[in-house]
Every structure is written in structure tokens, then in C-alpha cells.
């Protein structure tokens, strides 16, 4: 069963646990004391038990309240980390970039390029698939790689391709 809980409700609960004072907690949350009391009542109703014993002079968390503070605090910190990481991924600052390239490119060019890439994007992992030309194209086409560096082919359907360099081949003969 999912409880109808919101982030402001849980944040209010944690601020009250940290401050142990309704007036200070309400001020920090920029809400009134009655609004904070109502949020706490909604949370208590949702979990089915008292979380706080309140007198005119003190706020004391019950055993259930203390148990919930520990878990909710850890979960909200984890949620904040996940949201931060998701934002970094959305901006291309974190995650994994999977790319495919010819084995010759992997050995000749990739080390220098990957080193510069890592300096610029330290939270992004570059995963390299080195293979033959047709398999590089297949990796891109099938979604196993986000991009590829390969050779031109007559079978480029489903792929947007652009020539980026001319590879100077030579015939080597003994003297």
C-alpha cells in the first residue's frame, strides 16, 4: 500500500526533528505553526501512530518518530543524490558513453582522445567497443553504441554518417 506522502510533508518532519521546536521549524520552512502541526498530523495519520509528544515547553519524538526520522532522513538524502546524478546525466556531465570503433582506431587514436575526454568530463565513463567495420555499424544501428568510428559502407541505412578523415593507405614492399 502506498501512503499519500509528499516531499514538503517529510521535509517538515525532518526540520522539526532537527530543531525540536515548532516555532523555529515553522520559521525555517516559511509556514505557520498551525500549518506545521497539520503536516505532522497528516503524517501521523498516514503511518497510523504518534510521532511526537508536544507540550508547551518541549517536543519529544516517540520511539516510532525517532525510527522514522532515521529512515526518512537517509532516504531523502539518497533521493537528493539520485536527482543530482540524474541532472548531471541529463547535462552529459555523468554516466557512460558507449562507442564502437575499428580496432586500428582503438589502438592508434583512442588513448589520446579518451585521455582528453576524461580530463574534460571526469564523471563520464567512456566504454569502447573495438571491432570490424561492419560490426561497428551494427553496434550503432542496434543501439549498443551511441556512435561509431568505422569505414564507409554501401550499407549505411538507418545511420547518419559523415566522413571525418581520409586514411592514407600505402603499399609496403621490401627493398
C-alpha positions in Angstrom: 0.0 0.0 0.0 1.4 3.4 -1.0 0.9 6.2 1.5 -0.1 9.7 0.3 3.1 11.4 1.4 4.8 14.4 -0.2 8.3 15.9 0.0 7.1 19.0 1.9 5.5 16.8 4.5 8.6 14.7 5.0 10.9 17.8 4.9 8.7 19.4 7.6 9.0 16.3 9.8 12.8 16.3 9.5 13.2 20.0 10.2 11.1 19.6 13.3 13.3 16.7 14.4 16.4 18.8 13.9 15.0 21.9 15.6 12.8 20.2 18.3 10.9 23.4 18.4 7.7 24.1 16.4 8.2 27.9 16.1 11.7 27.7 14.8 10.9 24.8 12.5 7.9 26.7 11.0 10.0 29.8 10.5 12.7 27.8 8.7 10.0 26.2 6.5 8.4 29.6 5.9 5.0 28.3 7.1 2.8 29.0 10.1 2.9 26.8 13.2 -0.7 25.6 12.6 0.4 24.6 9.0 3.4 22.6 10.5 1.0 21.0 13.1 -1.3 20.0 10.2 1.5 18.5 8.2 2.6 16.4 11.3 -1.0 15.3 11.8 -1.3 14.1 8.2 2.0 12.2 8.5 0.9 10.6 11.8 -2.4 9.7 10.3 -0.6 8.1 7.3 1.6 5.9 9.4 -1.1 5.2 12.0 0.8 6.3 15.1 2.1 9.2 17.2 5.4 10.5 16.1 5.8 13.5 18.5 4.8 14.2 22.1 4.4 18.0 22.3 3.9 20.1 25.4 4.0 23.9 25.7 7.7 23.7 26.6 9.1 20.8 24.6 8.9 18.5 21.6 9.9 14.9 22.2 9.9 12.3 19.4 8.3 9.0 20.2 10.2 5.7 19.5 8.2 5.5 16.2 9.1 9.1 15.4 12.8 8.5 16.0 12.7 5.4 14.0 11.1 7.2 11.1 13.5 10.2 11.3 16.5 7.9 10.8 15.0 6.2 7.8 13.3 9.2 6.1 16.5 11.3 6.5 18.6 8.6 4.8 16.1 8.1 2.1 15.7 11.8 1.3 19.5 12.2 1.2 19.6 9.3 -1.2 16.8 10.8 -3.3 18.7 14.1 -3.4 21.8 12.3 -4.6 19.8 10.4 -7.3 18.2 13.6 -8.5 21.6 15.4 -8.7 23.1 12.5 -10.6 20.1 12.4 -13.0 20.6 16.2 -13.6 24.3 15.6 -14.3 23.4 12.8 -16.7 20.9 14.9 -18.5 23.5 17.6 -19.0 26.0 15.0 -20.2 28.3 15.5 -17.2 27.9 12.0 -15.8 27.2 8.5 -17.0 28.5 6.3 -19.7 29.1 6.9 -23.4 29.4 3.7 -25.3 31.1 3.9 -28.6 32.3 1.5 -31.2 35.4 1.9 -33.5 37.7 -0.1 -35.7 40.5 -1.9 -33.8 43.1 0.2 -35.6 41.4 3.4 -34.4 41.1 2.0 -30.9 44.9 1.5 -30.7 46.1 4.5 -32.7 43.8 7.3 -31.7 41.5 6.3 -28.8 44.1 6.5 -25.9 44.8 10.2 -26.6 41.2 11.1 -27.3 39.9 9.3 -24.2 42.5 10.9 -22.0 41.4 14.4 -23.1 37.8 13.4 -22.8 38.3 12.2 -19.2 40.0 15.4 -18.3 37.1 17.4 -19.6 34.3 15.1 -18.4 35.7 13.3 -15.3 32.3 11.9 -14.2 31.6 10.3 -17.7 32.9 6.8 -18.4 33.7 6.1 -22.0 33.2 2.5 -22.9 34.9 1.4 -26.1 33.9 -1.5 -28.3 36.6 -2.2 -30.9 35.6 -4.4 -33.8 35.5 -4.7 -37.6 33.8 -2.1 -39.8 30.5 -3.9 -40.3 30.2 -4.7 -36.6 30.9 -1.1 -35.7 27.9 -0.1 -37.9 25.8 -2.9 -36.5 26.6 -1.7 -32.9 25.4 1.8 -33.7 22.3 0.6 -35.7 21.3 -1.8 -32.9 21.8 0.8 -30.1 24.7 -1.0 -28.4 26.9 2.1 -29.1 25.9 5.8 -29.2 28.2 6.4 -32.1 30.9 4.7 -34.0 34.1 5.3 -36.0 34.4 3.0 -38.9 34.7 2.8 -42.7 32.3 3.9 -45.3 29.9 1.2 -46.5 27.2 0.9 -49.1 25.0 -0.5 -46.2 24.5 2.7 -44.2 20.7 2.5 -43.9 19.4 3.6 -40.6 22.7 5.5 -39.8 23.6 9.1 -40.3 27.3 9.2 -41.4 29.8 11.8 -42.1 33.3 11.4 -43.5 35.8 12.8 -40.9 39.1 11.9 -42.4 40.9 10.2 -45.3 43.0 7.2 -44.3 46.3 7.1 -46.3 46.9 3.5 -47.2 50.3 2.6 -48.6 51.7 -0.5 -50.3 54.8 -1.6 -48.5 57.4 -3.6 -50.4 60.8 -4.9 -49.4 63.7 -3.0 -51.0 
